[in-house]
Amino acid sequence: MKSIIAVIAFATLSLTYTTQVEASSIAQNLCDYVNVDNKSKLRSFLKSNKLKIRNVFDSVSCNGKNLLEFAAEKNSTATGSMIIGKLSKKVVSSNLATIASSELAVIAEQRVSS
C-alpha cells in the first residue's frame, strides 16, 4: 500500500515539474523569436504548439516586460505588428503607452482606431 502511494506521489510530482519546464521553455522560445524579429518562426512555433498570442500574452514575460513591450524595446517590427494584430483592441489600447517604438506605436494606434 505504501509503495502504491509513493508511486502515485512520484508520478504527480514528475508531471508537475515537466509542465513547469515546458512552460518555461515555451516562454523562452517566444522571447527569442521576438528578440530576433523572426515572424515566420514565431508563427510556426505557435501553430505547432497549438498556442494563440491572446492566450499566452498575459502569462509570458521577457526581461520583465510583456511580449509587446519587449518587441518595441528590441525594434522587432514584424513580430510586434503580428502581436498587435492578434491581440484584442482593448489589450492593445491598454498597452499603447508602454510601446516605445514609433513604428509599432503607429500600428497600435491604427489597430485601436479601426
Long-range contacts (C-beta under 8 A, 24 or more apart in sequence): 26-51, 26-56, 26-60, 27-56, 27-59, 27-60, 27-61, 27-62, 30-56, 30-60, 30-62, 30-67, 31-60, 31-62, 31-63, 31-67, 31-70, 33-79, 34-62, 34-67, 34-70, 34-71, 34-74, 34-76, 34-79, 34-80, 34-83, 35-62, 35-70, 35-74, 35-76, 36-76, 37-71, 37-74, 37-75, 37-76, 37-77, 37-78, 37-79, 38-78, 38-79, 39-78, 39-79, 39-82, 42-79, 42-82, 43-82, 52-86, 53-82, 53-83, 53-86, 53-87, 54-86, 54-87, 54-88, 54-91, 57-83, 57-87, 57-91, 65-98, 66-95, 66-98, 68-92, 68-95, 68-98, 68-99, 68-104, 68-108, 69-95, 69-98, 69-99, 69-100, 71-101, 71-104, 72-98, 72-99, 72-100, 72-101, 72-104, 72-105, 73-100, 73-101, 75-101, 75-103, 77-101, 77-103, 77-104, 80-104, 80-107, 81-107, 84-108, 84-111, 85-111, 89-114
